Amino acid sequence: MQPLEDLRKSIIVSPTEDLIKRRKLHLPSDDNPNYTYGLETKQSTPIAKLISNHYQREWENMVIESIYEKKKKEYEEKMKNTKAQESGTRSNNANSSNTEYPTESNRPLVISGPSGSGKSTLFMKLYEKYPGKFGFSISHTTRKPREGEKDGVSYFFVSREEFLKLVEQSAFIEHAEFSGNMYGTSLQAVRSVGESGKICVLDIDQQGVRSIKKTDLNPIFVFIKPPSMEILEQRLRDRNTETEESLQKRLSAVKAELEYAEQPGVHDIIIVNDDLEVAFNKLETFLKSKYDL
């Protein structure tokens, strides 16, 4: 009789859905009645082989059990590895905003100061001298796009309902309403600039400074201060964009802003802009101590 080990070699099992794909011809062997011809279906063309009648049923059961246990272990191991990978991915994603941004080299830069202090002019000089280093976050607004404006480039244009939903979610660092339209700077917009490798510059008011201090963005705060209230008033009048009433309201707000700005620890540096070039040199020197410019 053919040894059992040889029989095992002769029985070809293909572990498909029903584990064994084999048909028996049930033709007795001319040489040995203890064997029948079986078909090996692993090949494209079935090949007849001798299969022991005595061991066949026992062996099939052994093979089925063996394959089942093997496949079960493989499946469980695969699921275990998959769950471990998914768990690691979720953990990384959950911590990405805190561990990747901001870093010491690209913390957001908050430049604040009253209208007429010259902060926009100072920043534009900085932007021109260091192209590619600084970037602006894209704000949200409920107003309609003007000609040439593109969503996601000029602004994120959203409905009032969408904007208010973001407010409820505390998505904005600051937000306000002007002429019936809402505007806001989102935390995610700031992170997007920083994650692109640029230093995100925020030109925000006193309320915005208070709000951003409550976040994990850890920005650098620069305050641009006018030489005096008299000079600031003259600069605003020279613009010829204010009514007397609106001018007085603005000047009143400036006094409160200056009082807040001069409190210890509110800003990292206060620069008095009484001479544009001198003020710019002070700003540049300070930023070089904080960033790789």
C-alpha positions as CSV (number, residue, x, y, z in Angstrom):
1,M,0.0,0.0,0.0
2,Q,1.2,3.5,-0.8
3,P,2.6,5.3,2.3
4,L,0.4,7.9,3.9
5,E,3.1,10.6,3.3
6,D,3.1,9.8,-0.4
7,L,-0.7,10.1,-0.4
8,R,-0.5,13.5,1.1
9,K,1.8,14.6,-1.7
10,S,-0.6,13.2,-4.3
11,I,-3.7,15.0,-3.0
12,I,-3.6,18.5,-4.2
13,V,-5.9,20.9,-2.3
14,S,-6.8,24.3,-3.5
15,P,-8.1,26.5,-0.6
16,T,-10.8,28.3,-2.3
17,E,-14.3,29.2,-1.0
18,D,-15.2,25.5,-0.3
19,L,-11.6,24.8,0.7
20,I,-11.2,21.8,-1.6
21,K,-11.8,21.8,-5.3
22,R,-11.5,18.2,-6.4
23,R,-13.8,15.8,-8.3
24,K,-13.4,12.1,-8.1
25,L,-13.8,9.9,-11.2
26,H,-14.6,6.9,-9.0
27,L,-12.8,4.6,-11.4
28,P,-11.0,1.8,-9.6
29,S,-7.3,1.4,-10.3
30,D,-6.3,-1.6,-12.5
31,D,-3.2,-2.1,-10.4
32,N,-4.7,-1.7,-6.9
33,P,-8.4,-1.8,-5.9
34,N,-7.6,0.2,-2.8
35,Y,-7.1,3.3,-5.0
36,T,-9.4,5.3,-7.3
37,Y,-8.5,7.9,-9.9
38,G,-9.0,11.5,-8.7
39,L,-8.7,14.8,-10.5
40,E,-6.2,17.4,-9.5
41,T,-7.9,20.7,-10.5
42,K,-5.1,23.0,-9.5
43,Q,-3.9,22.9,-13.0
44,S,-5.8,24.4,-15.9
45,T,-6.2,20.9,-17.3
46,P,-7.3,18.3,-14.8
47,I,-4.7,15.6,-14.1
48,A,-5.8,12.1,-12.9
49,K,-4.0,10.8,-9.8
50,L,-4.3,7.8,-7.6
51,I,-6.1,8.5,-4.3
52,S,-6.4,6.0,-1.5
53,N,-9.9,4.9,-0.7
54,H,-8.9,4.0,2.8
55,Y,-7.3,7.2,3.7
56,Q,-9.1,9.6,1.5
57,R,-12.1,10.5,3.8
58,E,-9.9,10.7,6.8
59,W,-7.3,12.8,5.0
60,E,-9.9,15.1,3.5
61,N,-11.2,15.8,7.0
62,M,-7.6,16.4,8.2
63,V,-6.9,18.8,5.3
64,I,-10.1,20.7,5.8
65,E,-9.4,21.2,9.5
66,S,-5.8,22.1,8.8
67,I,-6.6,24.6,6.1
68,Y,-9.4,26.1,8.2
69,E,-7.1,26.6,11.2
70,K,-4.4,28.0,9.1
71,K,-6.7,30.5,7.3
72,K,-8.3,31.4,10.6
73,K,-4.9,32.3,12.1
74,E,-3.8,34.2,9.0
75,Y,-7.1,36.2,9.1
76,E,-6.8,37.0,12.8
77,E,-3.2,38.1,12.4
78,K,-4.1,40.3,9.5
79,M,-6.9,41.9,11.4
80,K,-4.7,42.5,14.4
81,N,-2.1,44.2,12.2
82,T,-4.7,46.3,10.4
83,K,-6.2,47.5,13.7
84,A,-2.8,48.4,15.0
85,Q,-2.0,50.4,11.9
86,E,-5.4,52.2,12.0
87,S,-4.9,53.0,15.7
88,G,-1.5,54.5,15.0
89,T,-2.9,56.6,12.1
90,R,-5.7,58.0,14.2
91,S,-3.3,58.9,16.9
92,N,-1.0,60.7,14.5
93,N,-3.9,62.6,12.9
94,A,-5.3,63.6,16.3
95,N,-2.0,65.1,17.4
96,S,-0.9,66.6,14.1
97,S,-2.2,70.1,14.7
98,N,-0.4,70.3,18.1
99,T,2.9,68.6,17.2
100,E,3.5,69.7,13.7
101,Y,2.3,73.3,13.8
102,P,3.3,75.7,15.0
103,T,7.0,75.2,15.5
104,E,9.5,77.7,16.8
105,S,10.6,78.5,13.3
106,N,7.1,79.3,11.9
107,R,4.9,80.6,14.7
108,P,2.2,82.9,13.4
109,L,3.1,86.6,13.4
110,V,0.4,89.0,14.8
111,I,0.9,92.6,13.8
112,S,-1.6,94.9,15.4
113,G,-2.0,98.6,15.9
114,P,-4.6,101.3,15.3
115,S,-5.6,102.3,11.8
116,G,-3.1,105.0,10.7
117,S,-0.2,103.6,12.7
118,G,1.5,102.4,9.6
119,K,1.5,98.7,10.3
120,S,0.4,97.8,6.7
121,T,3.2,99.9,5.2
122,L,5.8,98.2,7.4
123,F,4.6,94.8,6.6
124,M,4.6,95.4,2.9
125,K,8.2,96.5,3.1
126,L,8.9,93.2,5.0
127,Y,7.0,91.2,2.4
128,E,8.9,92.7,-0.5
129,K,12.3,92.2,1.2
130,Y,11.6,88.5,2.1
131,P,9.5,87.0,-0.7
132,G,8.2,83.6,0.0
133,K,8.7,83.8,3.7
134,F,5.4,85.3,4.8
135,G,1.8,84.5,3.9
136,F,-1.7,85.7,4.7
137,S,-4.5,83.5,5.9
138,I,-7.6,83.5,3.7
139,S,-10.6,84.9,5.5
140,H,-14.3,83.8,5.3
141,T,-17.0,86.2,4.3
142,T,-20.7,86.2,3.6
143,R,-20.6,88.8,0.9
144,K,-20.8,88.0,-2.8
145,P,-17.7,87.6,-4.8
146,R,-16.6,90.7,-6.8
147,E,-15.4,90.5,-10.4
148,G,-12.1,88.7,-10.5
149,E,-12.3,87.2,-7.0
150,K,-12.0,83.4,-6.6
151,D,-13.3,81.3,-3.8
152,G,-10.5,79.9,-1.7
153,V,-8.1,82.5,-3.1
154,S,-9.5,85.9,-2.4
155,Y,-11.9,84.7,0.4
156,F,-13.8,81.6,1.4
157,F,-17.2,82.7,0.3
158,V,-19.9,81.2,2.5
159,S,-23.6,81.7,3.3
160,R,-24.6,83.5,6.5
161,E,-25.9,80.2,7.8
162,E,-22.6,78.5,7.2
163,F,-20.7,81.4,8.8
164,L,-22.8,81.3,11.9
165,K,-22.4,77.6,12.2
166,L,-18.6,78.1,12.2
167,V,-19.0,80.8,14.9
168,E,-20.9,78.3,17.0
169,Q,-18.0,75.8,16.5
170,S,-15.5,78.4,17.7
171,A,-13.7,78.1,14.3
172,F,-12.8,81.8,14.1
173,I,-10.0,83.7,15.8
174,E,-11.9,86.8,15.2
175,H,-15.0,87.8,13.3
176,A,-17.1,90.9,12.7
177,E,-19.8,92.4,10.6
178,F,-19.5,95.3,8.3
179,S,-22.1,96.8,6.0
180,G,-24.3,93.7,6.5
181,N,-21.6,91.3,5.6
182,M,-19.7,89.0,8.0
183,Y,-15.9,88.5,8.0
184,G,-13.8,86.1,10.0
185,T,-10.3,84.6,10.3
186,S,-10.4,80.9,11.0
187,L,-7.9,78.8,13.0
188,Q,-7.6,76.3,10.1
189,A,-6.7,79.1,7.6
190,V,-3.8,80.1,9.8
191,R,-2.6,76.6,10.2
192,S,-2.8,76.0,6.5
193,V,-0.3,78.9,5.8
194,G,2.0,77.6,8.5
195,E,1.9,74.0,7.3
196,S,2.8,75.2,3.8
197,G,6.2,76.4,5.3
198,K,5.4,80.1,5.5
199,I,5.0,82.5,8.4
200,C,1.4,83.4,8.7
201,V,0.9,87.1,9.3
202,L,-2.3,88.3,11.0
203,D,-3.3,91.9,11.0
204,I,-5.9,91.9,13.7
205,D,-7.5,94.3,16.2
206,Q,-7.5,94.3,20.0
207,Q,-10.3,91.8,20.2
208,G,-8.5,89.5,17.8
209,V,-5.4,89.6,19.9
210,R,-7.4,88.6,23.0
211,S,-9.0,85.8,21.0
212,I,-5.8,84.3,19.6
213,K,-4.2,84.2,23.0
214,K,-6.8,81.6,23.9
215,T,-5.7,79.3,21.1
216,D,-2.7,76.9,20.8
217,L,-1.2,78.9,17.9
218,N,1.4,80.5,20.2
219,P,2.0,83.5,17.9
220,I,4.6,86.3,18.2
221,F,2.9,89.6,19.0
222,V,4.1,92.9,17.5
223,F,2.3,96.2,18.2
224,I,2.8,99.2,16.0
225,K,2.2,102.4,18.0
226,P,1.7,105.9,16.6
227,P,4.0,108.6,17.9
228,S,1.0,110.4,19.5
229,M,-2.7,110.7,19.4
230,E,-2.4,114.1,17.7
231,I,-0.2,112.7,14.8
232,L,-2.5,109.7,14.5
233,E,-5.6,112.0,14.2
234,Q,-3.8,114.0,11.5
235,R,-3.0,110.9,9.5
236,L,-6.6,109.8,9.6
237,R,-7.9,113.2,8.6
238,D,-5.4,113.3,5.7
239,R,-7.0,110.1,4.3
240,N,-10.3,112.0,4.0
241,T,-12.2,108.7,4.4
242,E,-14.0,109.4,7.7
243,T,-16.9,111.5,8.8
244,E,-16.3,113.6,11.9
245,E,-18.5,111.2,13.8
246,S,-16.8,108.1,12.7
247,L,-13.4,109.7,13.2
248,Q,-14.2,110.4,16.9
249,K,-15.5,106.9,17.4
250,R,-12.3,105.5,15.9
251,L,-10.1,107.7,18.1
252,S,-12.0,106.7,21.2
253,A,-11.4,103.0,20.3
254,V,-7.7,103.7,19.8
255,K,-7.3,105.0,23.3
256,A,-8.7,101.7,24.7
257,E,-6.5,99.7,22.3
258,L,-3.4,101.6,23.4
259,E,-4.2,101.0,27.1
260,Y,-4.6,97.3,26.5
261,A,-1.4,97.1,24.3
262,E,0.8,98.7,27.0
263,Q,-0.2,96.1,29.6
264,P,2.8,93.9,30.5
265,G,3.0,90.6,28.5
266,V,0.4,91.5,26.0
267,H,2.9,92.0,23.2
268,D,6.4,90.8,22.6
269,I,7.5,94.2,21.3
270,I,6.0,97.6,20.8
271,I,7.4,99.7,18.0
272,V,6.7,103.4,17.8
273,N,6.4,104.4,14.2
274,D,7.6,108.0,14.2
275,D,10.1,107.3,11.3
276,L,9.3,104.6,8.8
277,E,12.9,103.4,8.1
278,V,13.8,103.4,11.8
279,A,10.6,101.5,12.7
280,F,11.2,99.0,9.9
281,N,14.8,98.4,11.1
282,K,13.5,97.7,14.6
283,L,10.9,95.3,13.2
284,E,13.3,93.5,11.0
285,T,15.9,93.1,13.8
286,F,13.3,91.7,16.1
287,L,11.9,89.2,13.6
288,K,15.4,88.0,12.8
289,S,15.8,87.0,16.4
290,K,12.6,84.9,16.1
291,Y,12.7,83.6,12.6
292,D,15.2,82.3,10.1
293,L,15.0,85.2,7.6
